[in-house]
Amino acid sequence: MEKTKQLSVFLENKTGRINQVARILGDNGINMHAFSVAETADFGIIRMIVSDVELASKVMKEAHFAVRITEVVCIKCSNSAGALSEILDVLANANVFIEYMYAFSEGDTARVVIRPTDLELCLKVLNENHCDVISV
């Protein structure tokens, strides 16, 4: 069973704030493997899978950003029509609720980051159904 740590950075909806996050991480040698940006009227959340989540958390806090580390599940599947749907069907049939997810693909492979409400159940179901759970 593999879990991946995700860094969430909360920031005001102001021009240049996303760039500040990217610059701080880059200046500290931290690579962003995947990210998603969500927003509301007042603030945004950047959810990221990074090369060093503990260091990223430290440097973002030092720069006065509010951060949180959460555990997520990452899977690898075929980048083909219906592949993700099959996996989501398996999870839905096991009553695994997904709070949010984001994905990226390259060539024939897709990688999907899932934040379920029940992490252990999600991992159990994915592993029992021979899904390719990965650590990023």
Secondary structure, DSSP 8 states (H G I E B T S, - for coil): ---EEEEEEEEES-TTHHHHHHHHHHHTT--EEEEEEEE-SSEEEEEEEES-HHHHHHHHHHTT-EEEEEEEEEEEEESSTTHHHHHHHHHHHTT--EEEEEEEEETTEEEEEEEES-HHHHHHHHHHTT-EEE--
